[in-house]
Amino acid sequence: MHASLVIVWLGTAVVSALDDLGLSGLNHEGARLLAAGGIASPDGQALLIWSGLLADLLIGLALLLRPGRTSYLAALAMMCAMTLIGTALQPALWLHPLGPLLKNLPIAAMLWFLLQANYPNSKVSP
């Protein structure tokens, strides 16, 4: 379970970078989604994309190199923040057939499980 989360976070960072650089075959999907959500400025799009992929990279590395309560909480907080931003910009993504936002629910559940399994006396509560 832990390894799959590392792969998701690091993989998302790599895919986001490749897409923004025009190397993924997705034709700048991230920028297109941001433009459709009202972020028309290429500089604004680049700032959001690269900030997000840097966050993904840092969370992935933290989960890989320093797994533990802090990493799990940081991943959970970042996932919640990105879900809220995605919802604000493109609420229709909740109904997308591939579930780009819906997938965050099982990711949250996995992070919650890892927190509770490894830190049962933690002050974190539902």
DSSP file (Angstrom, degrees, kcal/mol; ACC not computed):
  #  RESIDUE AA STRUCTURE BP1 BP2  ACC     N-H-->O    O-->H-N    N-H-->O    O-->H-N    TCO  KAPPA ALPHA  PHI   PSI    X-CA   Y-CA   Z-CA
    1    1 A M     >        0   0    0      0, 0.0     4,-1.6     0, 0.0     5,-0.1   0.000 360.0 360.0 360.0 -45.9    0.0    0.0    0.0
    2    2 A H  H  >  +     0   0    0      1,-0.2     4,-2.0     2,-0.2     3,-0.3   0.929 360.0  51.2 -61.1 -45.7    2.8    2.4    1.0
    3    3 A A  H  > S+     0   0    0      1,-0.2     4,-2.4     2,-0.2    -1,-0.2   0.871 105.9  55.4 -61.5 -37.4    4.7    1.7   -2.2
    4    4 A S  H  > S+     0   0    0      1,-0.2     4,-2.2     2,-0.2    -1,-0.2   0.872 106.9  50.5 -65.4 -34.7    1.6    2.3   -4.4
    5    5 A L  H  X S+     0   0    0     -4,-1.6     4,-2.5    -3,-0.3     5,-0.2   0.899 108.7  51.5 -68.5 -39.8    1.3    5.8   -2.8
    6    6 A V  H  X S+     0   0    0     -4,-2.0     4,-2.7     1,-0.2     5,-0.4   0.934 111.2  48.5 -59.4 -45.5    5.0    6.5   -3.5
    7    7 A I  H  X S+     0   0    0     -4,-2.4     4,-2.7     1,-0.2     5,-0.3   0.902 110.5  51.2 -62.9 -41.9    4.4    5.6   -7.1
    8    8 A V  H  X S+     0   0    0     -4,-2.2     4,-2.2     2,-0.2    -2,-0.2   0.950 114.6  42.0 -60.6 -49.6    1.3    7.7   -7.4
    9    9 A W  H  X S+     0   0    0     -4,-2.5     4,-1.7     2,-0.2    -2,-0.2   0.942 121.1  39.6 -67.4 -47.8    3.0   10.8   -6.0
   10   10 A L  H  X S+     0   0    0     -4,-2.7     4,-2.2    -5,-0.2    -1,-0.2   0.903 116.3  51.7 -68.8 -39.8    6.3   10.5   -7.9
   11   11 A G  H  X S+     0   0    0     -4,-2.7     4,-2.8    -5,-0.4     5,-0.2   0.890 107.8  52.2 -62.6 -39.9    4.5    9.3  -11.1
   12   12 A T  H  X S+     0   0    0     -4,-2.2     4,-2.4    -5,-0.3    -1,-0.2   0.892 108.6  51.1 -64.3 -39.2    2.2   12.3  -11.0
   13   13 A A  H  X S+     0   0    0     -4,-1.7     4,-2.1     2,-0.2    -2,-0.2   0.937 113.3  44.7 -62.5 -46.2    5.1   14.6  -10.7
   14   14 A V  H  X S+     0   0    0     -4,-2.2     4,-2.7     2,-0.2     5,-0.2   0.935 114.5  47.7 -64.4 -47.4    6.9   13.0  -13.7
   15   15 A V  H  X S+     0   0    0     -4,-2.8     4,-2.6     1,-0.2    -1,-0.2   0.894 111.3  51.7 -62.6 -40.1    3.7   12.9  -15.9
   16   16 A S  H  X S+     0   0    0     -4,-2.4     4,-2.4    -5,-0.2    -1,-0.2   0.911 111.7  46.7 -63.5 -42.0    2.9   16.6  -15.0
   17   17 A A  H  X S+     0   0    0     -4,-2.1     4,-2.1     2,-0.2    -2,-0.2   0.940 113.1  48.3 -64.9 -47.0    6.4   17.7  -16.0
   18   18 A L  H  <>S+     0   0    0     -4,-2.7     5,-3.4     1,-0.2     6,-0.7   0.902 112.8  49.2 -60.2 -41.1    6.3   15.7  -19.3
   19   19 A D  H ><5S+     0   0    0     -4,-2.6     3,-1.4     4,-0.2     9,-0.5   0.937 111.4  47.6 -64.3 -46.7    2.9   17.1  -20.1
   20   20 A D  H 3<5S+     0   0    0     -4,-2.4    -1,-0.2     1,-0.3    -2,-0.2   0.831 111.8  51.0 -66.4 -30.0    3.9   20.7  -19.5
   21   21 A L  T 3<5S-     0   0    0     -4,-2.1    -1,-0.3    -5,-0.2    -2,-0.2   0.466 117.0-115.2 -83.6  -1.0    7.0   20.2  -21.6
   22   22 A G  T < 5S+     0   0    0     -3,-1.4    -3,-0.2    -4,-0.3    -2,-0.1   0.736  86.5 113.0  76.8  23.1    4.9   18.8  -24.4
   23   23 A L      < +     0   0    0     -5,-3.4    -4,-0.2    -6,-0.2    -5,-0.1   0.347  55.8  71.6-108.8   4.8    6.6   15.4  -24.1
   24   24 A S  S    S-     0   0    0     -6,-0.7    -5,-0.1    -5,-0.2    -1,-0.1   0.616  95.9-121.0 -98.9 -12.5    3.6   13.2  -22.9
   25   25 A G  S    S+     0   0    0     -7,-0.2    -6,-0.1    -6,-0.1    -2,-0.0   0.488  88.9 105.9  82.6   2.0    1.5   13.1  -26.0
   26   26 A L  S    S-     0   0    0     -7,-0.0    -7,-0.1     0, 0.0    -3,-0.0   0.414  85.7-125.3 -95.5   1.2   -1.4   14.7  -24.1
   27   27 A N        -     0   0    0      1,-0.2     5,-0.1     2,-0.1    -8,-0.1   0.920  69.9 -49.3  59.0  49.1   -1.0   18.1  -25.8
   28   28 A H  S  > S+     0   0    0     -9,-0.5     4,-2.2   -10,-0.1    -1,-0.2   0.920  77.1 171.9  59.2  49.6   -0.6   20.1  -22.6
   29   29 A E  H  > S+     0   0    0      1,-0.2     4,-2.6     2,-0.2     5,-0.2   0.871  72.9  55.0 -57.8 -41.5   -3.6   18.7  -20.8
   30   30 A G  H  > S+     0   0    0      1,-0.2     4,-2.2     2,-0.2    -1,-0.2   0.935 110.2  44.8 -60.3 -47.4   -2.8   20.4  -17.5
   31   31 A A  H  > S+     0   0    0      1,-0.2     4,-2.6     2,-0.2    -1,-0.2   0.881 112.2  53.2 -64.2 -38.2   -2.7   23.8  -19.1
   32   32 A R  H  X S+     0   0    0     -4,-2.2     4,-2.4     2,-0.2    -2,-0.2   0.918 109.5  47.8 -63.8 -43.3   -5.9   23.1  -21.0
   33   33 A L  H  X S+     0   0    0     -4,-2.6     4,-1.3     2,-0.2    -2,-0.2   0.902 112.8  48.8 -64.5 -40.6   -7.7   22.1  -17.8
   34   34 A L  H  <>S+     0   0    0     -4,-2.2     5,-2.9    -5,-0.2    -2,-0.2   0.912 110.5  50.8 -65.7 -41.2   -6.5   25.2  -16.1
   35   35 A A  H ><5S+     0   0    0     -4,-2.6     3,-1.6     1,-0.2    -2,-0.2   0.915 109.4  50.4 -61.5 -42.7   -7.5   27.4  -19.0
   36   36 A A  H 3<5S+     0   0    0     -4,-2.4    -1,-0.2     1,-0.3    -2,-0.2   0.773 107.8  55.3 -65.9 -24.8  -11.0   25.8  -19.0
   37   37 A G  T 3<5S-     0   0    0     -4,-1.3    -1,-0.3    -3,-0.2    -2,-0.2   0.379 130.7 -92.6 -89.1   4.1  -11.1   26.6  -15.2
   38   38 A G  T < 5S+     0   0    0     -3,-1.6     2,-1.1    -4,-0.2    -3,-0.2   0.450  91.0 121.6 103.5   1.0  -10.4   30.3  -15.8
   39   39 A I      < +     0   0    0     -5,-2.9    -1,-0.2     1,-0.2    -2,-0.1  -0.759  27.4 159.3 -96.6  89.2   -6.6   30.4  -15.5
   40   40 A A        +     0   0    0     -2,-1.1    -1,-0.2    -5,-0.1    -5,-0.1   0.765  38.3  97.1 -85.9 -27.2   -5.9   31.8  -18.9
   41   41 A S     >  -     0   0    0     -3,-0.2     4,-2.7     1,-0.2     5,-0.2  -0.463  65.6-147.0 -69.3 125.3   -2.4   33.2  -18.3
   42   42 A P  H  > S+     0   0    0      0, 0.0     4,-2.6     0, 0.0     5,-0.2   0.865 102.5  52.6 -57.7 -35.1    0.4   30.9  -19.5
   43   43 A D  H  > S+     0   0    0      2,-0.2     4,-2.4     1,-0.2     5,-0.1   0.915 109.9  47.5 -67.1 -41.4    2.5   32.2  -16.6
   44   44 A G  H  > S+     0   0    0      2,-0.2     4,-2.3     1,-0.2     5,-0.2   0.898 112.8  49.4 -64.0 -40.9   -0.3   31.4  -14.1
   45   45 A Q  H  X S+     0   0    0     -4,-2.7     4,-3.0     2,-0.2     5,-0.2   0.939 111.8  47.8 -62.5 -47.4   -0.7   28.0  -15.6
   46   46 A A  H  X S+     0   0    0     -4,-2.6     4,-2.8     1,-0.2     5,-0.3   0.903 110.6  52.3 -62.0 -41.3    3.0   27.3  -15.4
   47   47 A L  H  X S+     0   0    0     -4,-2.4     4,-2.1     1,-0.2     5,-0.2   0.937 114.0  42.4 -60.4 -47.4    3.2   28.5  -11.8
   48   48 A L  H  X S+     0   0    0     -4,-2.3     4,-2.5     2,-0.2    -2,-0.2   0.921 116.2  48.1 -66.4 -43.9    0.3   26.2  -10.8
   49   49 A I  H  X S+     0   0    0     -4,-3.0     4,-2.6     1,-0.2     5,-0.2   0.948 116.7  41.1 -62.8 -49.2    1.5   23.2  -12.8
   50   50 A W  H  X S+     0   0    0     -4,-2.8     4,-1.9    -5,-0.2    -1,-0.2   0.829 114.5  51.9 -74.0 -30.4    5.1   23.4  -11.6
   51   51 A S  H  X S+     0   0    0     -4,-2.1     4,-2.3    -5,-0.3    -1,-0.2   0.926 112.9  46.6 -65.3 -43.9    4.1   24.2   -8.0
   52   52 A G  H  X S+     0   0    0     -4,-2.5     4,-2.6    -5,-0.2    -2,-0.2   0.911 113.4  46.8 -64.6 -43.3    1.8   21.2   -8.0
   53   53 A L  H  X S+     0   0    0     -4,-2.6     4,-2.5     2,-0.2    -1,-0.2   0.853 111.1  52.1 -71.5 -31.4    4.4   18.9   -9.5
   54   54 A L  H  X S+     0   0    0     -4,-1.9     4,-2.7     2,-0.2    -1,-0.2   0.913 110.7  48.5 -65.9 -41.5    7.0   20.1   -7.1
   55   55 A A  H  X S+     0   0    0     -4,-2.3     4,-2.6     2,-0.2     5,-0.2   0.926 111.9  49.5 -61.9 -44.4    4.6   19.3   -4.2
   56   56 A D  H  X S+     0   0    0     -4,-2.6     4,-2.8     1,-0.2    -2,-0.2   0.926 112.2  48.4 -58.9 -45.4    4.0   15.9   -5.7
   57   57 A L  H  X S+     0   0    0     -4,-2.5     4,-2.7     2,-0.2    -2,-0.2   0.926 112.9  46.8 -62.0 -46.6    7.7   15.3   -6.0
   58   58 A L  H  X S+     0   0    0     -4,-2.7     4,-2.5     2,-0.2    -1,-0.2   0.903 114.1  47.2 -65.1 -41.4    8.4   16.4   -2.4
   59   59 A I  H  X S+     0   0    0     -4,-2.6     4,-2.8     2,-0.2     5,-0.2   0.936 112.9  49.8 -64.7 -45.4    5.6   14.3   -1.0
   60   60 A G  H  X S+     0   0    0     -4,-2.8     4,-2.0    -5,-0.2    -2,-0.2   0.911 112.8  46.2 -59.4 -43.6    6.6   11.3   -3.0
   61   61 A L  H  X S+     0   0    0     -4,-2.7     4,-3.4     2,-0.2     5,-0.5   0.893 111.9  51.4 -67.0 -39.3   10.2   11.6   -1.9
   62   62 A A  H  X S+     0   0    0     -4,-2.5     4,-2.4     1,-0.2    -2,-0.2   0.925 111.5  47.3 -62.3 -43.9    9.1   12.1    1.7
   63   63 A L  H  < S+     0   0    0     -4,-2.8    -1,-0.2     1,-0.2    -2,-0.2   0.872 118.0  43.1 -64.4 -36.0    7.0    9.0    1.5
   64   64 A L  H  < S+     0   0    0     -4,-2.0    -2,-0.2    -5,-0.2    -1,-0.2   0.936 127.4  25.9 -73.7 -48.3    9.9    7.0    0.0
   65   65 A L  H  < S+     0   0    0     -4,-3.4    -3,-0.2     1,-0.2    -2,-0.2   0.763 135.3  23.7 -93.9 -27.6   12.7    8.2    2.1
   66   66 A R  S  < S-     0   0    0     -4,-2.4     5,-0.4    -5,-0.5    -1,-0.2  -0.423  74.6-179.4-137.9  60.2   11.1    9.2    5.4
   67   67 A P        +     0   0    0      0, 0.0     2,-0.3     0, 0.0    -4,-0.1  -0.320  33.9  92.2 -63.1 144.8    7.8    7.3    5.7
   68   68 A G  S  > S-     0   0    0      1,-0.1     4,-2.8    51,-0.0     5,-0.2  -0.959  86.8 -46.7 157.9-173.8    5.9    8.1    8.9
   69   69 A R  H  > S+     0   0    0     -2,-0.3     4,-2.8     1,-0.2     5,-0.2   0.890 127.8  49.0 -54.2 -48.6    3.3   10.2   10.5
   70   70 A T  H  > S+     0   0    0      1,-0.2     4,-2.5     2,-0.2    -1,-0.2   0.914 113.3  46.8 -62.1 -43.6    4.5   13.5    9.2
   71   71 A S  H  > S+     0   0    0     -5,-0.4     4,-2.6     2,-0.2    -1,-0.2   0.913 113.3  48.5 -65.1 -42.8    4.8   12.2    5.6
   72   72 A Y  H  X S+     0   0    0     -4,-2.8     4,-2.4     2,-0.2    -2,-0.2   0.915 113.7  46.5 -64.7 -42.6    1.3   10.6    5.8
   73   73 A L  H  X S+     0   0    0     -4,-2.8     4,-2.8    -5,-0.2    -2,-0.2   0.903 112.5  50.3 -66.6 -40.2   -0.2   13.8    7.2
   74   74 A A  H  X S+     0   0    0     -4,-2.5     4,-2.7    -5,-0.2     5,-0.2   0.919 112.0  47.8 -62.8 -42.9    1.5   16.0    4.6
   75   75 A A  H  X S+     0   0    0     -4,-2.6     4,-2.6     2,-0.2    -2,-0.2   0.913 112.8  48.6 -63.9 -42.3    0.3   13.8    1.8
   76   76 A L  H  X S+     0   0    0     -4,-2.4     4,-2.2     2,-0.2    -2,-0.2   0.919 113.3  46.9 -64.1 -43.7   -3.2   13.8    3.2
   77   77 A A  H  X S+     0   0    0     -4,-2.8     4,-2.5     2,-0.2    -2,-0.2   0.920 114.3  46.9 -64.4 -43.9   -3.2   17.6    3.6
   78   78 A M  H  X S+     0   0    0     -4,-2.7     4,-2.9     2,-0.2     5,-0.2   0.905 111.2  51.5 -65.9 -40.8   -1.8   18.1    0.1
   79   79 A M  H  X S+     0   0    0     -4,-2.6     4,-2.1    -5,-0.2    -1,-0.2   0.907 111.4  48.0 -62.3 -41.3   -4.3   15.7   -1.5
   80   80 A C  H  X S+     0   0    0     -4,-2.2     4,-2.4     2,-0.2    -2,-0.2   0.927 113.0  48.3 -64.0 -44.4   -7.1   17.6    0.3
   81   81 A A  H  X S+     0   0    0     -4,-2.5     4,-2.5     1,-0.2    -2,-0.2   0.929 113.1  46.7 -62.4 -45.7   -5.7   20.9   -1.0
   82   82 A M  H  X S+     0   0    0     -4,-2.9     4,-2.7     1,-0.2    -1,-0.2   0.863 111.6  52.0 -66.1 -34.8   -5.3   19.7   -4.5
   83   83 A T  H  X S+     0   0    0     -4,-2.1     4,-2.4    -5,-0.2    -1,-0.2   0.912 110.6  47.7 -66.5 -42.0   -8.8   18.2   -4.5
   84   84 A L  H  X S+     0   0    0     -4,-2.4     4,-2.5     2,-0.2    -2,-0.2   0.913 113.6  47.3 -65.1 -42.3  -10.3   21.5   -3.3
   85   85 A I  H  X S+     0   0    0     -4,-2.5     4,-2.5     2,-0.2     5,-0.3   0.936 113.4  48.3 -64.2 -46.0   -8.4   23.5   -6.0
   86   86 A G  H  X S+     0   0    0     -4,-2.7     4,-2.9     1,-0.2     7,-0.2   0.893 112.2  49.4 -60.0 -40.4   -9.4   21.0   -8.6
   87   87 A T  H  < S+     0   0    0     -4,-2.4    -1,-0.2     2,-0.2    -2,-0.2   0.905 111.5  48.7 -65.8 -41.8  -13.1   21.2   -7.5
   88   88 A A  H  < S+     0   0    0     -4,-2.5    -2,-0.2     2,-0.2    -1,-0.2   0.899 120.3  36.4 -65.3 -40.6  -13.0   25.0   -7.5
   89   89 A L  H  < S+     0   0    0     -4,-2.5    -2,-0.2     1,-0.2    -1,-0.2   0.865 137.9  11.0 -81.2 -37.5  -11.5   25.2  -11.0
   90   90 A Q    ><  +     0   0    0     -4,-2.9     3,-2.3    -5,-0.3     4,-0.2  -0.564  60.1 170.6-144.3  72.7  -13.3   22.2  -12.6
   91   91 A P  G >  S+     0   0    0      0, 0.0     3,-1.8     0, 0.0     4,-0.2   0.782  76.9  71.0 -58.1 -25.6  -16.1   20.7  -10.5
   92   92 A A  G >  S+     0   0    0      1,-0.3     3,-1.8     2,-0.2     4,-0.3   0.679  76.3  81.3 -65.4 -15.6  -17.1   18.6  -13.5
   93   93 A L  G X  S+     0   0    0     -3,-2.3     8,-0.8     1,-0.3     3,-0.7   0.741  79.4  67.8 -62.9 -20.4  -14.0   16.5  -12.9
   94   94 A W  G <  S+     0   0    0     -3,-1.8    -1,-0.3     1,-0.2    -2,-0.2   0.772 105.6  41.8 -65.8 -24.5  -15.9   14.7  -10.2
   95   95 A L  G <  S+     0   0    0     -3,-1.8    -1,-0.2    -4,-0.2    -2,-0.2   0.358  85.1 126.2-103.3   3.6  -18.1   13.3  -13.0
   96   96 A H    X   -     0   0    0     -3,-0.7     3,-1.7    -4,-0.3     6,-0.1  -0.384  67.7-125.3 -63.8 137.8  -15.2   12.5  -15.4
   97   97 A P  T 3  S+     0   0    0      0, 0.0    -1,-0.1     0, 0.0    -4,-0.0   0.780 110.5  48.6 -58.2 -28.8  -15.2    8.9  -16.6
   98   98 A L  T 3  S-     0   0    0     -5,-0.0     5,-0.1     4,-0.0    -2,-0.1   0.497 104.9-132.9 -91.6  -3.1  -11.6    8.3  -15.4
   99   99 A G    <>  +     0   0    0     -3,-1.7     4,-2.2    -6,-0.1     5,-0.2   0.886  35.4 173.0  62.3  48.3  -12.3    9.9  -12.0
  100  100 A P  T  4 S+     0   0    0      0, 0.0    -6,-0.1     0, 0.0    -1,-0.1   0.838  86.2  27.8 -60.7 -31.7   -9.3   12.2  -11.6
  101  101 A L  T >4 S+     0   0    0     -8,-0.8     3,-1.7     2,-0.1     4,-0.3   0.804 115.6  61.1 -93.6 -34.9  -10.8   13.7   -8.4
  102  102 A L  T >4 S+     0   0    0     -9,-0.4     3,-1.6     1,-0.3    -1,-0.1   0.820  93.7  66.4 -60.9 -31.5  -12.8   10.6   -7.3
  103  103 A K  T 3X S+     0   0    0     -4,-2.2     4,-1.3     1,-0.3    -1,-0.3   0.707  86.0  72.2 -63.8 -19.3   -9.6    8.6   -7.1
  104  104 A N  H <> S+     0   0    0     -3,-1.7     4,-2.6     1,-0.2    -1,-0.3   0.760  84.4  67.8 -69.8 -22.6   -8.5   10.9   -4.2
  105  105 A L  H <> S+     0   0    0     -3,-1.6     4,-2.1    -4,-0.3    -1,-0.2   0.954 103.9  40.3 -64.7 -49.5  -11.1    9.2   -1.9
  106  106 A P  H  > S+     0   0    0      0, 0.0     4,-2.5     0, 0.0    -1,-0.2   0.841 113.6  55.8 -68.0 -28.7   -9.3    5.8   -1.8
  107  107 A I  H  X S+     0   0    0     -4,-1.3     4,-2.5     2,-0.2    -2,-0.2   0.928 108.3  47.9 -64.8 -42.9   -6.0    7.6   -1.6
  108  108 A A  H  X S+     0   0    0     -4,-2.6     4,-2.7     1,-0.2    -1,-0.2   0.907 111.1  51.5 -61.3 -41.5   -7.3    9.4    1.5
  109  109 A A  H  X S+     0   0    0     -4,-2.1     4,-2.7     2,-0.2    -2,-0.2   0.904 109.9  49.0 -63.3 -41.2   -8.5    6.1    2.9
  110  110 A M  H  X S+     0   0    0     -4,-2.5     4,-2.7     2,-0.2    -2,-0.2   0.928 112.6  47.2 -64.4 -44.4   -5.1    4.5    2.4
  111  111 A L  H  X S+     0   0    0     -4,-2.5     4,-2.3     2,-0.2    -2,-0.2   0.919 113.0  49.4 -62.5 -42.5   -3.3    7.4    4.0
  112  112 A W  H  X S+     0   0    0     -4,-2.7     4,-2.6     2,-0.2    -2,-0.2   0.919 111.0  49.7 -61.7 -44.6   -5.8    7.3    6.9
  113  113 A F  H  X S+     0   0    0     -4,-2.7     4,-3.2     1,-0.2     5,-0.3   0.933 110.6  49.5 -60.4 -46.8   -5.3    3.5    7.3
  114  114 A L  H  X S+     0   0    0     -4,-2.7     4,-2.0     1,-0.2     5,-0.3   0.890 111.5  50.0 -61.7 -39.1   -1.5    3.9    7.3
  115  115 A L  H  X S+     0   0    0     -4,-2.3     4,-2.1    -5,-0.2    -1,-0.2   0.950 116.0  41.0 -61.2 -49.3   -1.7    6.6   10.0
  116  116 A Q  H  < S+     0   0    0     -4,-2.6    -2,-0.2     1,-0.2    -1,-0.2   0.874 116.0  49.5 -70.1 -37.5   -4.0    4.5   12.2
  117  117 A A  H  < S+     0   0    0     -4,-3.2    -1,-0.2    -5,-0.2    -2,-0.2   0.871 122.3  32.4 -69.7 -36.8   -2.1    1.2   11.6
  118  118 A N  H  < S+     0   0    0     -4,-2.0    -2,-0.2    -5,-0.3    -1,-0.2   0.685 132.2  29.8 -94.2 -20.3    1.3    2.7   12.4
  119  119 A Y    ><  +     0   0    0     -4,-2.1     3,-1.8    -5,-0.3    -1,-0.2  -0.504  64.6 162.1-138.5  65.6    0.3    5.4   14.9
  120  120 A P  T 3  S+     0   0    0      0, 0.0    -1,-0.1     0, 0.0    -4,-0.1   0.747  78.4  50.3 -64.1 -24.2   -2.8    4.0   16.8
  121  121 A N  T 3  S+     0   0    0      2,-0.0    -5,-0.1    -5,-0.0    -2,-0.0   0.254  83.8 130.8 -96.4  12.7   -2.4    6.5   19.7
  122  122 A S    <   -     0   0    0     -3,-1.8    -3,-0.0    -7,-0.2    -7,-0.0  -0.247  66.8-125.9 -64.5 153.1   -2.1    9.5   17.4
  123  123 A K  S    S+     0   0    0      2,-0.0     2,-0.3     0, 0.0    -1,-0.1   0.460  77.3 113.2 -79.2  -1.4   -4.2   12.5   18.1
  124  124 A V        +     0   0    0     -9,-0.1    -2,-0.1     2,-0.1     0, 0.0  -0.581  44.7 175.2 -74.0 128.1   -5.5   12.4   14.5
  125  125 A S              0   0    0     -2,-0.3    -2,-0.0     1,-0.0     0, 0.0  -0.934 360.0 360.0-133.4 158.3   -9.2   11.6   14.5
  126  126 A P              0   0    0      0, 0.0    -2,-0.1     0, 0.0   -14,-0.0   0.519 360.0 360.0 -66.7 360.0  -11.8   11.4   11.8
